[in-house]
């Protein structure tokens, strides 16, 4: 594959890549050193410190549940369960940037695979690159707005209710009913005894959680957009392969009728067959390039997608159960989070399903090539290409569960079934 030099910034100059970079930089998920950027020591330290931090918060929430589960209200215990699930998912997500393949995949995406480096090859390539850049920018703005909005609403209601109870007006908060966005207790530290410290820390933890979950999901979706763009370009080039310029008359003998007829067929000449051979080699190389990168992405993010499904299955039941009470406080606290959780599930599943759908179109495109007009050598190449392209490109969770609409429907059905069960038990 021909690769355009990225020394002048390349895809890193794109607006939506800059936005993603800002949100991934502080949590240490942006592979700056692999991209030749200078990374401050504080950021490098924070990337490793965050592993211990998320694990401590997860343990702290489990200890809080064990200590206070009998005295907590239905609304509060549901809240603690949700934040515990989020802490578990975050503890998995913060490990992804430390995987050996993460920096390599993101670097390949930003410095080689991105359509920015292929748009110079033709008008259609440029159109596809501009289309997905525009769509990626809109989605990035929407996704990051949801990150900020979700994080703000998740923390705003507890802060407001604590303010109404007397917080922020006095240092002594004894006998005041206070609320927290995250509840946890550790040896020597209980959030209930340190309201101001815990509330400030919760804002930071909410930001880390939002960036680790939503921004990594966004990065994966942006990678998928580029895979789809490459498949569209490959399909277009296959469908627009040049047709033969000459017609040849041949005599065909029909033995059953003992007659001979003159038939005109289109055949490539020697020079055209050479051009077609080079194009077929280019198609196969491009397809191999796409398959290789998609396999690396699936291998890297497969475990993350599997834990995503597990989180959405478990947390979806609890979120629906909390919202089903129709309590204004519950709706204000869990409504936006419920929309984000189910929205992420639907969004990722539909986008990933589209990869398989459009890659299946490649089979028809290859079969409809004018292979009958080629010489025997090119026909063998077409046969080889057709055999390689039979398996649609598909990303999977841990190489087992295909990420797509069918899996999404299965999770939604299971979630609703468990929700109905929990609802009947609670009543």
DOTORLUM-579456 format. One record per residue: y, x, z of N, C-alpha, C, CB in turn. Coordinates in steps of 0.2 Angstrom, whole numbers, plus 2048, in hexadecimal, padded with zeros to 3 digits. Atoms other than C-alpha are relative to their C-alpha. Glycine has a CB too. Example, Ala and Ser with C-alpha at 12.3 -4.5 7.8 and 13.67 -1.06 7.14 Angstrom:
BEGIN
7FA8048007EA83E8278068048008007FB806/7FA7FC7FF7FB8448248057FC8038028027F9/
END
This chain:
BEGIN
7FA8048008008008008068048008007FB806/7FA7FC8008118067FC8057FE8068047FF7F9/7FC8027FA81C80780B8078038007FD804807/7F97FE80182F80880B8028038078047FA7FF/7FE7FC7FA8378148178047FC8048048067FE/7FD8047FB83D80D8278058048047FB7FD805/7FC7FC7FD84881B82C8077FE8028008077FD/7F98037FF85881182B7FF7FA8048027FE7F9/8008057FB8528048377FA7FB7FE8067FC800/8058048028477F982C8007F98037F9803801/8008077FE8417E98338037FF8077F87FE801/7FD8007FA8487EE8448077FE800800807803/7F98038008597E983E8017F97FF8038037F9/8008078018547D783B8027FD8077F97FD7FE/7FD8037FA85D7CB8477FB7FE8058047FA7FE/8058037FC84D7C384E7FC8058047FC7FB7FD/8037FA7FD8457D48518048028067FE8057FB/7FC7FE7FB8547D985B8007FC8068078007FE/8008057FA8537C98667F98018048007F97FE/8077FF7FD8407CC8698008078047FB8007FB/8007FA7FD8447DE86D8048008078048057FC/7FC8017F98517D987B7FC7FD8058067FC7FF/8048037FB8457CE8837F98038027FE7F97FE/8067FC7FE8367DA8838028068037FC8017FA/7FE7F97FD8407E98887FF8018078078027FE/8007FF7F98427E789A7F97FF8038057FA804/8078007FD8307E189E7FC8067FE7FD7FA7FE/8047FA80282B7F18957FB7FE7FB7FC803806/8058028058227E88878028027F97FF7F8800/7FE7FE80782C7EF8797FE8077FF8087FF800/8027F98018247FF8728058047FD7FA7FF7FB/7FA7FC8028348088717FE8077FE805801805/8027F980182C81A8727FC8007F97FC803806/8048008068208168648047FF7FA7FA7FA800/7FC80180682E8118598068057FF8037F9801/7FB7FA80183882185C8067FE8048018017F9/7FA8017FD8448198688008038078017F8802/8007FD7F984A8218797FF7FA805807803801/8018057FA8438178888028038067F87FE800/7FE7FD7FA84C81A8987FA8008058067FB803/8067FF7FB8418208A77FF7F9804802806804/8018067FC8458108B07FC7FB7FD8077FD802/80480580383E8058A37F88028008027FF7F9/8077FE80082E8108A27FD7FF8078008087FE/8038017F982C80F8B57FF7F9801805803805/8008077FE82F7FC8B57FA7FD7FC8067FD7FD/8068028048217FA8A77FA8008047FF8047FA/8067FF7FC8148018B48017FC8067FF807801/7FF8037FA81C7FA8C37FF7F8800807801803/80180780181B7E88BC7F97FE8018037FE7FA/8078018008087E98BC7FF7FE8087FC8067FE/8018017F98087EB8CF8047FA803802806804/7FC8067FD8167DE8D27FD7FA7FE8078017FC/80380780280D7D08C87FA7FF8047FF8007F9/8068017FC7FD7D38D18017FF8087FC807800/7FE8027F98067D38E28027F9801805805803/7FE80780080E7C28DE7FA7FC7FF8057FF7FB/8058048017FE7BB8D87FC8008077FB8037FB/8048007F97F57C08E98047FD8057FF808802/7FC8037FC8047BA8F28007F8800807802800/8008078018037A98EB7F97FD8028017FE7F8/8078027FE7F07A88EE8007FF8087FB8057FD/8008007F97F37AC9008047FB803803807803/7FC8067FE80179F9017FC7FA8008068007FC/8048068007F57928FB7FB7FF8057FD8007F9/8058007FB7E87979078037FE8077FC807800/7FD8017F97F47969168037FA801805806801/7FC8067FF7FE7879127FD7FA7FC8078017FE/8038058047F377C9078007F98037FA8027FC/8018067FD7F076F9148077FD8027FC801807/7F98027FE80376D9188047FE7FB803804805/7FC80080680A76D9077FF7F97FD7FE8057FA/80080680380F75D8FE7FD8007F98077FD7FF/8038008068077578EE8048047FA7FE7F97FE/7FB7FD80581675D8E48008078018077FD800/7FF7F97FF81776E8EC7F98037FE802801807/8077FC8018047728EB7FF8007F87FB7FC803/8007FF80880576E8D88048057FE8017F97FD/7FB7FB8038147798D67FD8078028067FF804/8037FA7FF80B7878DF7FA8027FC7FE801808/8067FF8047FB7858D58038027F97FC7FA7FF/7FD7FE8068067868C58038078008057FB7FE/7FD7F980080F7968CA7FB805801805800806/8057FB7FF7FF79E8CF7FC8017F97FB7FD805/8037FF8067F879A8BE8048057FB7FF7F97FC/7FB7FC8048087A18B67FF8088028077FE801/8017F97FE8067B18C17FA8037FD800800808/8067FD8037F47B38BB8018027F97FA7FB801/7FF7FF8077F97B18A98058067FF8037FA7FD/7FB7FB8008087BD8AC7FC8078018067FF804/8047FA7FE7FC7CA8B47FC8037FA7FC7FF806/8037FE8067F27CA8A48048027FB7FB7FA7FE/7FC7FF8068007CA8988048078018067FB800/7FC7F97FF8097DA8A07FB8057FF803800807/8047FB8017F97E389D7FF8027F87F97FF802/8008008077FA7E088A8048067FD8027FA7FC/7FC7FA8038087ED8867FD807802807800803/8037FA7FE7FD7FA88F7FA8027FC7FF800807/8057FF8047EF7F88838018057FB7FD7FA7FD/7FE7FB8057ED8078778027FD7F97F98047FF/7FF8028067ED7FC8688077FC7FF7FB7FB7FE/7FA8048007FD7F286D8068047FC8027FE807/7FA7FC80380A8008687FE8017F8801806803/8027FF8078008038588017FA7FB7F98037FF/8008068047FF7F18528087FE7FF7FD7FA804/7F98018018127EE8568038047FC8037FF807/7FD7FB8048177FE84E7FE7FE7F87FE807802/80280280780D7F983E8037FA7FE7F87FF800/7FD8068028147E883E8088017FE8007FB806/7F97FF8008267EE8408028067FB803802806/7FE7FA8048257FE8357FC8007F97FF806804/8047FF8068187FA8277FE7F97FE7FA804802/8038068028117E88278057FB7FE7FB7FD805/7FB8058018217DE8288027FF7F9806802804/7FF8018078267D68188078037FE8017F87FF/7FA7FD8018377DF8197FE8067FB803803806/8027FA80382D7EE8127FD7FF7F97FC805804/8038028068267E48038047FC7FC7F97FD802/7FC8048048347DA7FD8038037FA8067FD805/7FD7FC80683A7E77F07FB7FF7FB801807802/8068008068297E47E68017FA7FB7FA800804/7FF80580582F7D47DE8047FA8037F97FD7FE/7FB8067FE83A7C47DE7FC7FC8058027FC7FA/8048047FB82C7BA7E77FF8038067F97FE7FD/8017FC7FA8297C77F48077FF8047FE8077FF/7F98007FD83C7C77F88017F88038058027FB/7FF8077FE83C7B37F97FC7FF8067FE7FC7FA/8058017FA82D7B38058038048067F98027FE/7FD7FC7FA8357C18108067FC8038028077FD/7FA8047FD8457B78117FE7FA8038057FF7FA/8038067FD83C7A78147FE8018087FB7FD7FC/8037FF7F98327AE8238058038057FA804800/7FB7FD7FB8417B882A8057FA8028048057FC/7FB8057FE84C7A882A7FC7FC8058027FC7FA/8048047FC83E79E8327FE8038077F97FE7FD/8017FC7FA83A7AC83F8068008047FE8077FE/7FA8007FC84C7AD8448017F98038068017FB/7FF8077FD84D79A8477FB7FF8067FF7FA7FB/8058017FB83D79A8518028058067F98027FD/7FE7FC7FB8437A985B8057FE8048028077FD/7FA8037FC8537A18607FD7FA8048067FE7FB/8028067FC84A7918657FB8028067FC7FB7FB/8057FE7FA83C79A86F8048048057FB8057FD/7FD7FD7FB8487A58788057FC8048048067FD/7FC8057FD85379687C7FC7FC8058037FB7FB/8048037FC84478E8837FE8048067F97FE7FD/8027FB7FA84079E88E8067FF8058008077FD/7FA8007FC85279E8958007F98048068017FC/7FF8067FE85278B8977FA7FE8058007FA7FB/8058017FC84178A89F8008048077F98027FD/7FF7FC7FA8447988AB8067FD8048028077FE/7FA8027FC8557918B07FE7F98048067FE7FB/8028067FD84E77F8B37FB8018067FE7FB7FB/8067FF7FB83F7868BD8038028067FB8057FD/7FD7FD7FA84B78F8C98067FB8028028077FF/7FA8037FE85A7838C97FF7FA8058037FD7FA/8018057FC8527748D17FF8028077FA7FC7FE/8017FE7F984B77D8E18078038037FB806800/7FA7FE7FE85C7868E28057FB8028038057FB/7FB8067FF8667768E17FD7FC8068007FB7FA/8028047FA85B76D8EE8008048067F87FE7FF/7FF7FC7FA85C77C8FA8078008017FD8077FE/7F88017FE86F77B8F88017FA8038038017F9/7FF8067FD86F7698FC7FD8008077FC7FA7FC/8028007FA86576D90B8038058057F8802800/7FC7FB7FC87177A9118008077FF7FF7FF807/8007F980286D78A9098078027FC7FA8017FB/7FA7FD80387B7969028067FE8048007FE7F9/7FA8027FC88778F90F8008038078017F9801/8017FD7FA88079891E7FA8058007FE7FB806/8057FB8008757A79227FA7FE804803807803/8058027FC86B79F92F7FD7F97FD8027FF807/80380680385F7939267FA7FD8047FD8027F9/8058037FC85478E9358007F8800801803807/80180780084E77C9358037FD7F98037FD806/7FD8038068547799237FA8007FB8068047FD/8058018058487739158028037FA7FE7F87FF/7FE7FD80684977F9077FA8007FB802808802/8058008058407808F78018077FC8017FA7FB/8017FA80483A78F8EC7FD7FF7F97FC805804/8038018068367918DA7F98038008048037FA/8077FD7FF82779C8DF7FF8018078008077FC/8027FF7F981E79C8F07FB8058007FE7F9803/8057FB7FF8157AB8F68018038078008067FB/8007FD7FA8117B49067FB8078007FD7FC806/8037FA80080C7C69088008038078028057FB/8007FD7F98087D19188078038017FB805801/7FA7FD7FF8197D491F8067FC7FD8018077FF/7FA8048048237C89137FD7F97FF8018047FA/8018078028237B59128067FD7FD7FD7FC807/7FA80280382E7AD9068047FB8047FE7FD7F9/7FD8057FC83279F9128058038057FB7FC804/7FC7FD7FB83A7AB91E8068047FD7FC805804/7FB7FC8038457B49118027FC7FA7FD8077FE/7FE80480684D7A79068048037FB8047FA803/7FB7FD80585B7B18FE7FC8057FC806803804/8037FA8048507C08FA7FB7FD7FC7FC804805/8058038048427B58F48037FC7FA7FC7FB804/7FD80480684D7AA8E98038057FB8067FC803/7FE7FB8058557B98E17FA8037FC804806803/8067FD8038447C18DE7FC7FB7FC7FB802806/80480580483D7B18D78047FF7F98017F9803/7FC80080784B7B18C97FD8067FC807801801/8037FB8048457C28C47F97FF7FE800807805/8078018028337BD8C57FF7FB7FA7FC7FE806/8008058058367AE8BA8028037FA8057FA802/7FE7FC80783F7B98AD7FA8047FD806804801/8067FC8028307C58AD7FA7FB7FD7FD804806/8058058028247B68AB8017FD7F97FF7FB805/7FE80380782E7AE89D7FF8057FA8077FD801/8007FB80682F7BE8937F98027FF804806802/8077FE80181D7C38967FC7FB7FC7FD802806/8048068038167B28908037FE7F98007FA805/7FD8038068237AB8848018057FA8067FC802/7FE7FC8058297BA87B7FA8047FD805806804/8067FD8038187C28797FD7FB7FB7FB802805/8028068058137B18718048007FA8007F9804/7FB8008068227B28667FE8067FB807800802/8017FA80481E7C48607F97FF7FC7FF806805/80680280380C7BE85C8017FB7FA7FB7FD805/7FE8058058137AF8528048047FA8047FA803/7FC7FC80681F7BB8487FB8047FC806804804/8057FC8048117C68447FB7FB7FB7FB804805/8048058048077B783E8047FE7FA7FE7FA804/7FB8018068167B28337FF8057FA8077FF802/8007FB8058157C282A7F98017FD801807803/8078008048027C18278007FA7FB7FB7FF806/8008058048057B08208048027F98037FA803/7FB7FE8058137B78157FC8057FB806803802/8047FB8058077C580E7FB7FC7FD7FD805805/8058048047FA7B880A8037FC7FB7FC7FB805/7FD8038058067AE8018028047FA8077FD802/7FE7FB80580C7BD7F77F98027FC803806802/8067FE8037FA7C27F37FD7FA7FC7FA802805/8028068047F67B07ED8047FF7FA8007FA805/7FB8018068057AF7E27FE8057FB807801802/8017FB8058017C07DA7F97FF7FC800807803/8068018037EF7BB7D78017FA7FB7FB7FE805/7FF8068057F47AA7CF8048027FA8037FA804/7FB7FE8058017B37C47FE8067FC807800802/8027FA8037F67C07BD8017FF7F87F8801801/7FF8018077FA7C37AA7FA7FE7FC8038077FD/8058028047F17BA79D7FF8047FA8017F87FE/8017FC8067E97C278D8057FE7FB7F97FF7FE/7FB8018057F57C477F7FD7FF7F9805806800/8048008077E87C47717FB7FA8007FE8067FE/8068058017DC7B776B7FB8037FB8037F97FD/8067FD8047CB7BC7637FC7FA7FE7FD805804/8058058037C07B17587F98038008027FE7F9/8077FD8007AE7B375B7FB7FA7FE7FE802807/80580580379F7AA7537FB7FF8067FD8037FA/8058027FB7947A075F7FA7FC7FC8037FC805/80580380378379B7597FC7FB8057FB8057FE/8048057FC77B78B7607F97FF7FD8047F9800/80780080376878D75E7FD7F98007FC805805/80380780176477B7628027FC7FA8027FC807/7FD80480676F7757547FF8057F98077FE801/8007FB80576C7857498068007FC7FA7FE7FB/7FA7FF80377E7867468048058038047F9800/7FC7FA7FD78C7937488077FD8007FF8067FC/7F980280079E78F74D8048068028017FA805/7FB7FB7FF7AE79974E8047FE8068048017FA/7FD8027FA7B57997608068068017FB800806/7FB7FB7FE7C67A17658018018078077FD7FC/7FF7FF7F97C77A97768058058017F9803803/7FB7FB7FE7D47B377F7FD8068048067FD804/8037FA7FD7CF7C57848058058017FA8037FC/7FB7FB7FE7D97D378C7FE8067FB7FF802807/8027FA8047DA7E37817FF8068058068017FB/8017FA7FB7D77F47888058028047FE8067FB/7FB7FF7FC7E87F778E8017FB8058078017FC/7FF8057FB7E97E67967FB8008068007F97FD/8067FF7FB7D87E979F8028058057FA8017FC/7FE7FA7FB7DF7F97A68057FD8058038067FC/7FB8037FB7EE7EF7AD7FD7FB8058067FD7FC/8048047FB7E37E27B47FC8038057FC7FB7FC/8047FC7FB7D87EF7BC8058028067FD8067FC/7FC7FE7FB7E77F67C58037FA8058068037FD/7FE8057FC7ED7E57CB7FA7FE8048027FA7FB/8068017FC7DB7E17D18008048067FA7FF7FC/8007FB7FA7DB7F17DB8067FF8058018077FD/7FB8027FB7EC7EC7E27FF7FA8048067FF7FC/8028067FC7E67DB7E77FB8018057FD7FA7FB/8057FE7FB7D77E27F08038048057FA8037FC/7FD7FC7FB7E17EF7F98057FC8048048067FC/7FC8047FC7EE7E27FE7FC7FB8058047FC7FB/8058057FC7E07D68047FD8048067FB7FD7FC/8037FB7FB7D87E580E8068018057FD8067FD/7FB7FF7FC7E97E98158027FA8058078017FC/7FE8067FB7EC7D781C7FA7FF8058007FA7FB/8068017FC7DA7D68228008058067F98007FC/8007FB7FB7DB7E682B8057FF8068018077FD/7FB8017FB7EB7E28347FF7FA8048077FF7FD/8018067FD7E67D08387FA8028057FD7FB7FB/8057FF7FC7D67D78408028048067FA8047FD/7FD7FD7FA7E07E384B8047FC8048048067FD/7FC8057FC7EB7D58507FC7FC8058057FC7FC/8058057FC7DC7CA8557FD8048057FB7FE7FB/8037FC7FB7D47D885E8058028067FE8077FD/7FB7FF7FB7E47DC8688027FA8048068037FD/7FD8067FD7EA7CB86C7FA7FB8028057FD7FC/8058057FF7D97C286D7FF7FE8077F98037FE/8018017F97D77C48808067FC8037FF806804/7FA8047FE7E97BE8828007F97FE8068037FE/8008068027E67AF8787FA7FC8047FE7FF7F8/8058037FC7D67AB8828037FE8077FA804801/7FD8027FA7DF7AB8928067FB7FF803807804/7FB8058027ED7A188A7FC7F98008038017F9/8048068007E07938877FE7FE8067FA8017FB/8028027F97D97948988067FE8047FD807804/7FA8027FC7EB7938A08027F97FE8058057FF/7FE8078027EF7848957FC7FB8028018007F8/8058057FE7DF77B8998017FE8077F98037FF/8008017F97E177D8AC8077FE8027FE807804/7F98027FE7F477C8AE8027F97FD8058057FE/7FE8078047F576D8A17FE7FB8057FD8007FA/8028067FC7EB7628AD8057FF8067F9802803/7FB8007FA7F67678BC8077FD7FE800806804/7F98028028067658B38007F87FE8028047FA/8008088028017538AC7FF7FC8067FA7FF7FB/8018047FA7FB74E8BD8078008047FB804805/7FA8007FC80C7538C58057FC7FD803808800/7FB80480481674B8B77FE7F88018018027F9/80280780080C73B8B88027FC8067F8800800/7FD8047FB8137378C98077FD7FF801805806/7FA8038028237338C08068018058007F97FE/7FB7FE7FC82D73B8CE8068047FD7FD804807/7FB7FC80383E7418C98008078018077FD802/8017F97FE83C7518D27FB8047FC7FF801807/8067FD80482B7548CA8028017F97FA7FC801/7FF8008078317508B98058057FE8037F97FD/7FB7FB80184075B8BA7FD8078018067FF805/8037FA7FF8367698C07FA8027FB7FD801807/8067FE8048267688B68007FD7F97FA7FD803/7FF80380682C75E8A78018057FA8057FB800/7FF7FA80583376D89D7FB805800807804802/8067FB8008257788A27FA7FD7FC7FE802807/80680380381876B89C8028007F88007F9802/7FF80080782176A88B7FF8077FD8087FE7FF/8007F980282277D88A7F88027FF803805804/8077FE80080F77F88E7FC7FC7FA7FD7FE806/8038048058097718828038027F98007F9801/7FD7FE8068167768757FD8077FD807801801/8027FA8028107888757F98007FD7FF805806/8068018027FE7828738007FD7F97FC7FB805/8008038078027778648038057FB8047F9801/7FD7FC80580D78385C7FC8067FE807803803/8047FB80280279285C7FA7FE7FD7FD804807/8068028047F37888578017FE7F97FD7FA804/7FE8028077FB7808488028067FC8067FB800/7FE7FA8048027918427FA8047FE805804804/8067FC8017F279A8447FB7FC7FB7FC802807/8048048057E978C83B8028017F98007F8802/7FD7FF8077F478E82C7FE8077FD808800801/8027FA8037EE7A082A7F97FF7FD7FF805806/8078018037DC79A8278017FB7FA7FC7FD805/7FF8048057E378C81C8028037FA8057FA802/7FD7FD8067ED7978107FB8057FE807803802/8047FB8027E07A58107FA7FD7FC7FD804806/8058048047D37988098027FF7F97FE7FA804/7FD8018067DF7957FB7FF8077FB8077FF800/8017FA8037DC7A77F67F98007FC800807804/8068018037CA7A37F18017FD7F97FB7FC804/7FF8048067CF7967E48058057FB8047FA801/7FC7FC8047DD7A27DE7FC8067FC806803804/8047FB8037D07B07DB7FC7FD7FA7FC804805/8058048057C47A47D28037FE7FA7FC7FB804/7FD8028057D179E7C78038057FB8067FB802/7FD7FA8047D67AF7C07FC8007F97FF807804/8038008077D27B17AD7FB8068008058017FB/8057FA8007C37BC7B17FC8007FA7FB7FF806/8048018067BA7B57A28038047FA7FF7F97FE/7FD7FC8067C77BF7978008078028077FD800/8007F97FE7C47CF7A07FA8047FD801801808/8067FD8027B87DD79C7FB8008068028087FE/8068017FB7A87DF7A68028048067FA8037FD/7FE7FD7FA7AF7EC7B28057FC8048048077FE/7FB8047FC7BE7E17B77FC7FA8038067FE7FC/8048067FE7B27D27B87FC8028077FB7FD7FB/8047FE7FA7A77DC7C58058018067FD8077FE/7FB7FF7FB7B77E07CE8027F98038068047FE/7FE8077FE7BC7CD7CF7FA7FE8048017FC7FA/8068037FC7AA7C97D58008038077FA8027FC/8007FD7F97AC7D67E38067FD8048018087FF/7FB8027FC7BD7D07E87FF7F98028067FF7FB/8028077FE7B77BE7E87FB7FF8067FD7FC7FA/8048007FB7A97C27F38038028077FA8057FF/7FC7FE7FB7B57CB7FF8047FB8038048067FF/7FB8057FE7C17BD8007FD7F98038057FF7FA/8038077FE7B47AF8058027FE8077F98017FF/7FF8017F97B77B18178087FF8027FD805805/7F88017FF7C97A981C8028058058017F9802/7FD7FC7FB7D47B48268027FC8068078037FE/7FF8057FA7D47AD8388008058067FA7FB801/7FF7FC7FA7DA7B48497FC7FC805807800802/8048047FB7CE7B08588028038077F98027FE/7FF7FE7F97CF7B186B7FA8048028017FA804/8057FB7FE7C47C08707FA8007FB7FD7FD807/8058008057BB7BE85F7FB7FB8007FC807801/8058068007B27AE8648037F97FE7FE800808/7FD8078027BE79F8648058017FB8037FD807/7FB8008057C879C8558067FD8027FD7FD7F9/7FA8037FE7DA7998588037FB7FB806806801/7FE8058057DF78984F8007F98037FB8007FA/7FF8077FE7E177684F7F97FD8048017FC7FA/8068037FC7CE7728548008038077FA8037FC/8007FE7F97CF77D8638067FD804801808800/7FA8037FC7E07768687FE7F88028068007FB/8028077FF7D97648667FB8008067FD7FD7FA/8058007FB7CA7698718038018077FB8067FF/7FC7FE7F97D677087F8037FA8028048067FF/7FC8067FE7E176087E7FB7FB8038047FE7FA/8048057FD7D27558807FD8018077FA7FF7FB/8037FE7FA7CA75F88E8067FF8067FE807800/7FB8007FB7DB7608978027F88028078027FD/7FF8077FE7DE74D8967FA7FD8048017FC7F9/8068027FC7CC74A89C8018028077FA8027FD/7FF7FD7F97CF7558AB8067FD804801808800/7FA8037FD7E074D8AE7FE7F98028068007FB/8028067FE7D873C8AE7FC8008067FC7FC7FB/8047FF7FA7CB7428BB8048018067FB8057FE/7FC7FE7FA7D874A8C68047FA8028048067FF/7FC8067FE7E373A8C57FC7FB8048037FD7F9/8048057FD7D572F8CA7FE8028077FA7FE7FC/8027FD7F97D073B8D98077FF8047FE8077FF/7F98007FC7E373C8DF8017F98028058037FC/7FE8077FE7E47298DF7FB7FD8058007FB7FA/
END
